[in-house]
């Protein structure tokens, strides 16, 4: 939704959170985990490291579109 709203600041924040929390700090090397939540000790973290193919496709599309819209090849 941040991409559609052309809200680059929010897009970057969400992308950074996703990379740091779901992709072990590196989206280039790790697919994002699909399940985030509180564990038994009430700490927020990845509960299942498996990835979700549909989410991965949307993330790839969003990054390609962000690159095109904002002329930012780093995406």
N, C-alpha and C positions, 0 to 999 in steps of 0.2 A: 504494500500500500504506500510506503514511503516513496518508492520509485514512481508510481502512478501520480502521486501528488507532487512529484518533482522536489521532494524534500531531501536534499542531499545530506544534510546534517544528520537527520534521523536515520537515513539509509546507512551512512557510515557508522553510526553508533550500533545499529542492529547487526551490521556485518562484522564489526569488531567483537561484539558480544558472542555472536555465533562462532567466530573463529576461536576466540579464547575459551569458551565454555563447552562447545559441542565438537570442535575439531582439534582438540589437543594443542591449540595455539597455531595451527598451520593448515589452512584449507587446501594448500597445494599438495600436501602429503597425506591428509586424512579426510575422509568423508565425515560429515557431521553426524553425531549420534542422533537418534530419533526420540529418545525419551529423557526428559529433564524433570527433576522434581526433588522432593525432600526424601532423604533416606531414613532409616530407622533411628538414627541419632539426630534427626531434624536438621541436617545440613543439606543445603541445596547443591546438587551435582547431577552428573549423568547417571541415570539408573539402568540404561541399556545402551551399550556402545554400538549396536548394529545401526546401520543407516537405513533410510527410507528412500527408495528409488524415486518416487514421485516428488518428494521434497528436494532431492538432489537435482532433478531436472528443472524444477522451478528456480532453484538457486543459480544454476548455470545460466538459465534464461535471463534472470534478473541481472546477473553480472555482465552478460553481453549487452543488454539494453542500457545499463548504467554506463558502460564504456562508450556506447554510441551517443547517448543523450548528453553526457557531460564531457565528451571528448577526453576520456580518462582511461588510457590503455591499462593502467594498473589493476583495473577491475577484471 
